[in-house]
Amino acid sequence: MSKKICCVVQRYGLEVNGGAELHCRQISERLTPFYDVEVLTTKAIDYVTWKDEYSKDEEILNSVKVRRFSVAAERNMDKFNEINNRFMMGQLPAVEEKEWMDAQGPYVPELIEYITAHKRDYDVFIFFTYLYYQTVNGVPGVKEKAILVPDAHDEPFLRMEIFEKLFKQPKAMFFNTNDERILVRKKFQNWKVRCRIGGAGVDLPEDISGQRFRDKYGLENYIIYVGRIDTGKNCDQMFRDFIAYKEAYPGNLKLVLMGKNIIEIPKHPDIISLGFVDDQDKFDGISGAKFLILPSMFESLSIVVLESFSLGVPVVVNGACEVLKSHCQRSNGGLYYKDTKEFCATVDYMIHHQDICIAMGKNGQKYVNQYYQWDVVIRKLRGLIEYVVKSNRIEEK
């Protein structure tokens, strides 16, 4: 009889745009040849409001059974911002962190009740992302069966007391990078929790054409950002940096944006927003770009960097993010900056040294081919799953 695996994540679906959510979907689908896989998630698509948008309680999506639960209360951004600002200023006592978590959401007590009631129905629970309600409240009830994929990075929230218990509870953890493993081990001293470094592979369409993208949108000389356009991704600073670059180095270089905008995008003739695009446009767009730009200060892996490398396109990233900086250093597939002055100098260097950009792109491809292949990732995760199952059988005896 096939072992039953339950993946738990805040959002799930083809319409969902998010790194951790995509990671969950990719892993869930790749586990189906080996296990009976189900996903527990919400009916939300928008992570800001957590508003119910999916209507069905259950569906089969690419051979994976998905159970969706209604969010009991949409996120009140005024309330959340008030309590979050108190935390950021060091004025939120630990006893009120539960209130922060409930406000953060997605508030789905029905999902937690389902986990508790059906604990015996599953052999292993895999929780994606440490930061949300379903993980903090779901892991404790099934900790001996739990694998946590934390998606952790060095951000203020990681210092909350509420997470001290969480990171010591699961039976195992599956990290995206060695940098993440070092961060978590050092912070929580959870040496008894078994861990492996996995990450993700890259899925590319068979037909990719940068020229097709350039022709479709009338673009030629551009750099590209792909992802959520939000202050949390440091996009506001990216806009200021790019505008400063254009003032210092006038020319026809464009900044192309792909993704849903949460913040206002400056009205500038050289900043082009395409909104949420399909995978074909995304990969064509990256392929045709001079390089990918990623200004985020907090990443635990960055699938889009791996995708860019896979296409032979170099990257320019924020050096304040250790994971992104490490990708560049280990691969020699990109450069990193620390402030506006370095941003401008780095972009100008890349634009005027295309031979070096091409070499960096090839280095990036080699790096992904060596370290980020799906067969390796799934083999490592299956090893953790079998460890958890075996441990529980021994404990039952």
C-alpha positions in Angstrom: 0.0 0.0 0.0 1.4 3.4 -1.0 2.4 5.8 1.8 0.2 8.8 2.1 1.9 12.2 2.1 0.2 15.5 3.0 1.7 18.8 1.9 0.5 21.9 3.7 0.9 25.4 2.2 -0.8 28.8 2.4 -1.9 28.9 -1.3 -1.9 26.4 -4.1 -2.8 26.6 -7.7 -1.8 27.4 -11.3 -3.0 31.0 -10.7 -0.9 31.5 -7.6 2.3 33.5 -7.9 4.8 32.8 -5.2 8.1 31.1 -4.8 7.2 28.8 -1.8 3.8 28.0 -3.3 5.4 27.0 -6.6 8.0 25.0 -4.8 5.2 23.1 -3.0 3.4 22.4 -6.3 6.5 21.2 -8.0 7.5 18.9 -5.2 3.9 17.6 -4.7 3.6 16.7 -8.4 7.0 15.0 -8.4 6.2 12.8 -5.4 3.1 11.3 -7.0 5.0 8.4 -8.8 6.1 7.2 -5.3 3.4 8.2 -2.9 -0.3 9.0 -2.6 -0.1 12.8 -2.3 -2.6 15.3 -1.0 -2.4 19.1 -0.5 -4.1 21.0 2.3 -4.4 24.7 1.5 -6.7 27.7 1.5 -9.1 29.1 -1.1 -7.0 32.3 -1.4 -5.1 33.5 -4.4 -4.1 37.0 -3.0 -1.7 36.8 -0.1 -2.4 40.4 0.9 -6.1 39.9 1.8 -6.3 36.0 1.9 -9.8 36.5 0.3 -11.5 33.2 -0.7 -11.4 33.0 -4.5 -11.4 29.3 -5.3 -14.9 27.9 -5.1 -14.3 24.1 -4.9 -13.5 22.3 -1.7 -11.6 19.6 -3.5 -10.1 19.2 -6.9 -7.5 17.1 -8.7 -4.7 19.2 -10.1 -2.0 17.4 -12.2 -2.6 14.1 -10.4 -2.5 15.7 -6.9 -5.7 15.9 -4.7 -6.1 19.4 -3.3 -8.3 20.1 -0.3 -9.1 23.8 0.1 -10.4 25.5 3.3 -12.1 28.8 3.6 -10.2 31.6 5.3 -12.2 32.4 8.4 -11.2 36.1 8.5 -9.6 38.1 5.7 -6.5 40.0 6.6 -7.3 43.4 8.1 -4.2 45.4 6.8 -4.8 48.3 9.2 -4.8 46.0 12.2 -1.9 43.9 10.8 0.2 47.0 10.0 -0.4 48.4 13.5 0.7 45.2 15.3 3.5 44.6 12.8 4.9 48.1 13.3 5.0 47.6 17.0 7.0 44.4 16.5 9.4 46.1 14.2 10.0 48.9 16.8 10.6 46.3 19.5 7.4 47.1 21.3 5.5 43.8 20.9 5.8 41.5 23.9 6.1 37.8 23.3 2.7 37.1 24.8 1.1 39.1 21.9 2.9 37.3 19.1 0.0 34.9 18.7 -2.1 38.0 17.9 0.5 38.9 15.3 0.3 35.4 13.8 -3.5 35.4 13.7 -3.4 38.8 11.9 -0.7 37.6 9.5 -2.8 34.7 8.5 -4.1 33.0 6.6 -6.5 32.4 9.5 -7.8 28.9 8.7 -8.7 27.1 12.0 -10.8 24.6 9.9 -7.6 23.4 8.2 -5.9 22.9 11.6 -8.9 21.0 12.9 -8.8 18.8 9.8 -5.1 18.0 10.4 -5.8 17.1 14.0 -8.8 14.9 13.1 -7.0 13.1 10.3 -3.6 12.8 11.7 -3.7 9.0 11.4 -4.7 9.1 7.8 -1.3 10.4 6.6 2.2 8.9 7.1 4.1 12.2 6.7 3.1 15.9 6.7 5.3 18.4 4.7 4.8 22.0 5.8 6.0 24.7 3.5 7.2 28.1 4.9 7.7 28.8 8.6 6.0 32.2 8.6 2.3 31.5 8.3 -0.6 30.4 10.5 -1.1 26.9 9.0 2.5 26.0 9.8 2.8 27.5 13.3 -0.5 25.9 14.3 -0.3 22.7 12.3 3.1 21.4 13.1 2.6 20.9 16.9 -0.2 18.5 16.5 1.7 16.2 14.1 5.3 17.0 15.0 6.5 13.4 15.0 5.2 13.1 11.4 6.3 16.5 10.2 8.9 17.7 7.7 9.4 21.5 7.6 10.5 23.2 4.5 11.2 26.5 6.3 12.1 28.9 3.5 13.9 30.9 6.2 16.1 33.9 5.7 17.7 36.4 8.0 14.7 38.6 8.6 13.3 40.2 11.8 10.4 37.8 12.1 12.8 34.9 12.6 13.6 36.4 16.0 10.1 36.0 17.3 9.8 33.7 20.3 6.8 32.0 18.7 9.2 30.4 16.2 11.6 29.1 18.9 9.3 26.2 19.5 8.4 25.7 15.9 11.9 25.0 14.7 12.5 22.4 17.3 9.3 20.5 16.8 9.4 18.7 13.4 10.9 15.3 12.9 13.0 16.7 10.0 13.7 19.7 7.9 14.4 20.2 4.2 16.5 23.2 3.5 16.8 25.1 0.2 20.5 26.0 0.6 23.4 25.4 2.9 23.2 29.1 3.9 19.7 28.5 5.1 20.8 25.5 7.1 23.6 27.4 8.8 21.3 30.3 9.6 18.6 28.0 11.2 21.1 25.8 13.1 22.9 28.8 14.5 19.7 30.6 15.5 17.7 27.7 17.0 20.4 25.1 18.0 18.0 22.4 16.9 20.7 19.7 16.4 18.3 16.8 17.1 16.1 17.6 14.1 17.3 15.6 11.1 17.9 17.7 8.0 18.9 17.6 4.3 19.7 20.3 1.8 17.4 19.9 -1.2 16.3 23.1 -3.0 14.6 22.8 -6.4 15.1 21.9 -10.0 14.1 24.0 -13.0 11.3 23.4 -15.4 11.8 25.0 -18.8 9.4 25.0 -21.8 10.7 23.2 -24.9 10.4 26.3 -27.1 12.0 29.4 -25.7 12.8 32.5 -27.9 14.1 35.8 -26.6 13.6 37.3 -30.1 9.9 36.3 -30.1 9.5 38.3 -26.8 11.4 41.3 -28.2 9.2 41.3 -31.3 6.0 40.9 -29.4 6.6 43.8 -27.0 8.8 46.0 -29.2 11.7 45.7 -26.8 15.4 45.3 -27.6 17.8 46.5 -24.9 16.4 45.6 -21.5 17.0 44.1 -18.1 14.2 42.2 -16.4 12.7 41.7 -12.9 10.3 38.8 -12.4 8.3 38.4 -9.2 5.9 40.2 -6.8 6.3 44.0 -7.1 6.4 44.8 -3.4 8.4 46.6 -0.7 9.0 43.2 0.8 11.0 42.4 -2.4 12.8 45.8 -2.1 11.3 46.9 -5.5 10.8 50.5 -4.3 14.6 50.8 -3.9 15.1 49.1 -7.2 13.0 51.8 -8.9 15.1 54.5 -7.2 18.3 52.8 -8.2 17.3 52.3 -11.8 16.1 55.9 -12.1 19.5 57.1 -10.7 21.2 54.9 -13.2 19.3 56.4 -16.1 20.2 59.9 -14.9 23.9 59.0 -14.7 23.9 56.9 -17.9 21.3 58.1 -20.4 20.5 55.6 -23.1 17.8 53.3 -24.4 18.0 50.6 -21.6 14.6 49.5 -20.3 13.6 47.9 -17.0 10.9 45.3 -17.7 8.7 44.1 -14.8 6.8 40.8 -14.7 4.5 40.1 -11.8 1.6 41.5 -9.8 2.2 45.0 -8.4 1.4 45.5 -4.8 3.0 48.9 -4.7 2.8 51.8 -7.2 5.2 51.6 -10.1 6.8 55.0 -11.0 5.7 56.6 -14.2 8.9 56.5 -16.2 9.4 56.0 -19.9 12.0 53.3 -19.4 10.1 51.2 -16.7 7.8 48.8 -18.5 5.3 46.8 -16.4 3.7 43.7 -18.1 1.8 42.5 -15.1 1.3 38.8 -14.5 2.4 36.9 -17.6 2.2 33.2 -18.7 5.2 30.9 -18.5 6.0 31.3 -22.2 6.3 35.0 -21.9 8.2 34.7 -18.7 10.9 32.4 -20.1 11.0 34.2 -23.5 11.4 37.5 -21.6 14.3 36.3 -19.4 16.0 34.7 -22.4 15.9 38.0 -24.3 17.2 40.1 -21.4 20.7 41.4 -20.9 20.4 40.1 -17.3 18.0 39.4 -14.5 17.8 41.9 -11.6 16.8 40.8 -8.2 16.8 43.5 -5.4 15.4 41.4 -2.6 17.2 41.4 0.7 15.5 38.2 1.9 15.5 35.0 -0.1 15.9 31.3 0.9 16.5 30.0 -2.6 15.1 32.2 -5.5 13.8 29.9 -8.2 13.8 32.8 -10.7 17.6 33.0 -10.3 18.0 29.3 -11.1 15.6 29.7 -14.1 17.7 32.6 -15.4 20.9 30.6 -15.0 19.3 27.7 -16.8 18.7 30.0 -19.8 22.3 31.2 -19.8 21.3 34.6 -18.6 23.4 36.2 -15.8 22.0 38.0 -12.8 22.6 41.1 -10.7 21.4 40.8 -7.1 21.3 42.6 -3.8 24.5 41.7 -1.9 22.6 42.2 1.4 21.0 38.8 0.8 23.5 36.1 1.7 21.7 33.4 -0.4 21.7 35.5 -3.6 25.3 36.6 -3.0 26.3 33.0 -2.5 24.6 31.9 -5.7 26.8 34.5 -7.6 30.0 33.5 -5.8 29.6 29.8 -6.1 28.5 29.9 -9.8 30.4 33.0 -11.0 27.2 33.6 -12.9 26.4 37.1 -11.7 27.4 40.2 -9.8 26.0 41.8 -6.6 25.8 45.3 -5.3 25.2 47.0 -1.9 24.0 50.5 -2.6 22.8 52.8 -5.4 26.3 53.8 -6.5 27.3 50.1 -6.9 24.0 49.3 -8.6 24.7 52.0 -11.3 28.3 50.9 -11.8 27.4 47.2 -11.9 24.6 47.7 -14.5 26.8 49.9 -16.6 29.6 47.3 -16.5 27.3 44.5 -17.5 25.8 46.4 -20.4 29.2 47.3 -21.8 30.8 43.9 -21.3 28.5 41.5 -23.1 31.3 39.0 -23.6 31.6 38.7 -19.8 27.9 38.5 -19.5 27.8 35.5 -21.9 30.5 33.8 -20.0 28.6 34.4 -16.7 25.5 32.9 -18.3 27.3 29.7 -19.2 28.7 29.5 -15.7 25.2 29.8 -14.3 24.0 26.9 -16.5 26.8 24.7 -15.3 25.9 25.6 -11.7 22.3 24.6 -12.1 23.1 21.5 -14.0 25.4 20.4 -11.2 23.4 21.3 -8.1 19.7 21.8 -8.9 18.3 18.8 -10.7 14.9 17.5 -9.8 15.9 13.8 -9.6 18.5 14.7 -7.0 16.1 16.9 -5.0 13.3 14.3 -4.9 15.7 11.5 -4.0 16.9 13.5 -1.0 13.3 14.3 0.1 12.3 10.7 -0.3 15.1 9.8 2.0 13.7 12.1 4.7 10.2 10.8 4.2 11.3 7.2 4.7 13.3 8.3 7.8 10.2 9.9 9.3 8.0 6.8 8.5 10.6 4.4 9.9 11.1 6.5 13.1 7.3 6.5 13.8 7.1 2.7 13.3 9.9 2.1 15.8 8.3 4.5 18.3 4.9 2.7 17.9 6.6 -0.6 18.8 
